[in-house]
Amino acid sequence: MLINKYKPRKLNEIVGNKIALDRLKDFVSDFNNKKKKAVILYGGYGKTSSVYALANELNYEVVETNASDVRNKDNISDVINNSMKQRSLFKNGKIILIEEVDQFSGLKDRGGVTLLNSLIETSCFPIIMVADNPWDKKISNLRGKSELIEFKELTFYEIFMFLKKIKDKESFKVEDSVIKEIAIKNRGDIRGAINDLDVLRDGDLSLLSDRDKKEDIFHILKIIFQSKNVDKIFGVMDNINLEEFELWLDENLPLEYKGEELVNAYDMMSKADIFKGRIRRMQYWRFLVYVNTFLSVGVALSKKEVRNDFVRYKKSERILKLWRAKMSNSKRDSIAEKISKKTHTSKKKVLHEFTYFKIMLKNDKELCEEFGFDEEEIKWVLK
């Protein structure tokens, strides 16, 4: 694949971000003379690729780990601390790379952050951390001990020129206008742009829609429901609102699938929901790929055969139903709030015993007024 063939091996092969790359190389090359023994890379694209390209250029070993994998003190000691105690056997040096360092969360991770802070001060090797949000309060101490290096978003022109270079080198039958379109659509994501060019290497423009980042939900549903081609389906959900898509998928599944197919499809959705729960509990966002796969490929392969019948997909009504339920319960909640204040008890307990309160109040308008109900609430209780 082009993404592997044109993977940068040296810093001068990285597209853009020359200032950030120069700072990164200066930090690693002159590490022993630096006051701060760590850097945090943030923003843009190509941060991890740049670290590996620099390591290859300097003949350094990269010890990579993820903050989500080494959340606590013991894990950090086992993985990172032990790596710092050993020289590289076959390389000139070593780089400690920690991905997603801003994914530390909660009390259980504080011991890990504290230990990492102390390791930075005593490290014999440069520590490079990658963060989506370097200003997160959880890593404020790490930020104070580190240099911050910002990677800028690549411009349309930078991506266009790099794709054109690949096209000319590979002799692809792709017009420059198409390359411009790819560069615009990927909005700074050079990796996605290269993958798009790989899809279009023979000039078949009809394939471009399969990787369009602005595909609407109707088109995505059609691809999932009416195809079993995994290569076509995989990645079709990139850059869409996952919560909204799930509602659409749930609403329209019974229109496309019946019987065992429907059971299998909902089983795939339930598995996706399990991984979403794990993401919420563990903040381990790499599980997101499983959520996307179950909702797209999993649902698509739940059918026995491909049908091309026309189906008019409809927007999910679940949110509307929830809103209606909330509105219908709003009077009950308001009444329970007023009862709880007058009876010096919790609203939760009043709601739990609300049936009995309603029986007590049903034929007593004066008591309703004593609780402070308005006219609408009195009518609701007395009806």
ABEGO torsion letter per residue (X at the ends): XAAAAABBABAAABBEGAAAAAAAAAAAAAAAABABABBBBBEEBGAAAAAAAAAAAAGBBBBBBBAAABABAAAAAAAAAAAAABBBAABABBBBBBBGAAABBEAAAAAAAAAAAAAAAABABBBBBBBABAABAAAAAAAAABBBBBBBBBBAAAAAAAAAAAAAAAGBBBBAAAAAAAAAAAGGBAAAAAAAAAAAAAGBAAAAAAABAABBAAAAAAAAAABABAAAABGAABGBBAAAAAAAAAAAAAAABBEAAAAAAAAAAAAAAAAAAAAAAAGBAAAAAAAAAAAAAAAAAABABBBABBBBBBBBAAAAAAAAAAAAAAAAAAAAAAAAAAAGBBAAAAAAAAAAAAAAAAABAAAAAAAGBBAAAAAAAAX
